[in-house]
């Protein structure tokens, strides 16, 4: 579950507890909210590891960022030599 969703559910639980006058529900909502916020503030090392795993699987599709932050192909020479065949449903533009 996403951190955003966890926070939203915790806040909802807290508000419902306040509306019903149920202090236990309010405390549980506050506890869940603190937990969700602490998870959101964890170092991004875990996220970086996951991103590295995805990249190792080829999820980057051969795209890297240059020194200006622009997307560039990893292998520029190959990208320029790859043939592109019109398959009928392709968008307009340069066709091989």
C-alpha positions as CSV (number, residue, x, y, z in Angstrom):
1,X,0.0,0.0,0.0
2,X,1.3,3.5,-0.8
3,X,2.4,5.9,1.9
4,X,-0.2,8.4,0.7
5,X,-3.0,5.8,1.0
6,X,-1.8,4.8,4.5
7,X,-1.8,8.4,5.7
8,X,-5.3,9.0,4.2
9,X,-6.7,5.9,5.9
10,X,-5.1,6.8,9.2
11,X,-6.5,10.3,9.1
12,X,-9.9,8.9,8.2
13,X,-9.8,6.6,11.1
14,X,-8.9,9.5,13.4
15,X,-11.7,11.7,12.2
16,X,-14.3,8.9,12.4
17,X,-13.1,8.3,16.0
18,X,-13.6,12.0,16.8
19,X,-17.0,12.0,15.3
20,X,-18.1,8.9,17.3
21,X,-16.3,10.0,20.4
22,X,-14.2,6.9,20.4
23,X,-10.8,7.8,21.9
24,X,-9.3,4.4,21.2
25,X,-10.1,4.8,17.5
26,X,-8.6,8.3,17.6
27,X,-5.4,7.0,19.2
28,X,-5.1,4.1,16.7
29,X,-5.5,6.6,13.8
30,X,-2.8,8.9,15.3
31,X,-0.5,5.9,15.7
32,X,-1.1,4.7,12.1
33,X,-0.5,8.2,10.9
34,X,2.8,8.5,12.8
35,X,3.9,5.1,11.4
36,X,3.0,6.1,7.8
37,X,4.9,9.4,8.2
38,X,8.0,7.7,9.7
39,X,8.0,5.2,6.8
40,X,7.8,8.1,4.3
41,X,10.8,9.8,5.9
42,X,13.0,6.7,5.8
43,X,16.2,7.2,3.9
44,X,15.8,6.7,0.2
45,X,18.3,3.9,0.2
46,X,15.5,1.3,0.0
47,X,14.0,3.1,-2.9
48,X,17.4,3.5,-4.6
49,X,18.0,-0.3,-4.2
50,X,14.7,-1.0,-5.8
51,X,15.4,1.4,-8.6
52,X,18.8,-0.3,-9.1
53,X,17.1,-3.7,-9.2
54,X,14.7,-2.5,-11.9
55,X,17.6,-1.1,-13.9
56,X,19.4,-4.4,-13.6
57,X,16.3,-6.0,-15.1
58,X,16.5,-3.7,-18.1
59,X,13.7,-1.4,-17.0
60,X,15.6,1.7,-18.1
61,X,15.1,0.7,-21.8
62,X,18.5,2.0,-22.8
63,X,17.9,5.6,-21.7
64,X,20.3,7.6,-19.5
65,X,20.5,11.2,-18.5
66,X,23.3,13.4,-19.7
67,X,25.1,16.2,-17.8
68,X,22.2,18.6,-18.6
69,X,19.6,16.1,-17.3
70,X,18.3,15.3,-20.8
71,X,17.3,11.8,-21.8
72,X,19.8,10.2,-24.2
73,X,20.2,6.7,-25.6
74,X,22.8,4.6,-23.8
75,X,24.3,3.4,-27.1
76,X,24.0,6.4,-29.4
77,X,25.7,4.7,-32.4
78,X,23.3,1.7,-32.2
79,X,20.4,4.0,-31.8
80,X,21.3,5.9,-35.0
81,X,21.8,2.7,-37.0
82,X,18.7,0.8,-36.0
83,X,16.2,0.4,-38.8
84,X,12.7,1.4,-38.3
85,X,10.0,-0.3,-40.4
86,X,6.6,1.3,-40.9
87,X,4.0,-1.1,-39.5
88,X,1.0,0.8,-40.7
89,X,-0.2,2.2,-37.4
90,X,2.9,4.2,-36.7
91,X,2.7,8.0,-36.1
92,X,3.7,10.3,-38.9
93,X,7.3,11.3,-39.2
94,X,10.5,10.0,-40.8
95,X,9.9,6.5,-42.0
96,X,12.5,4.0,-43.3
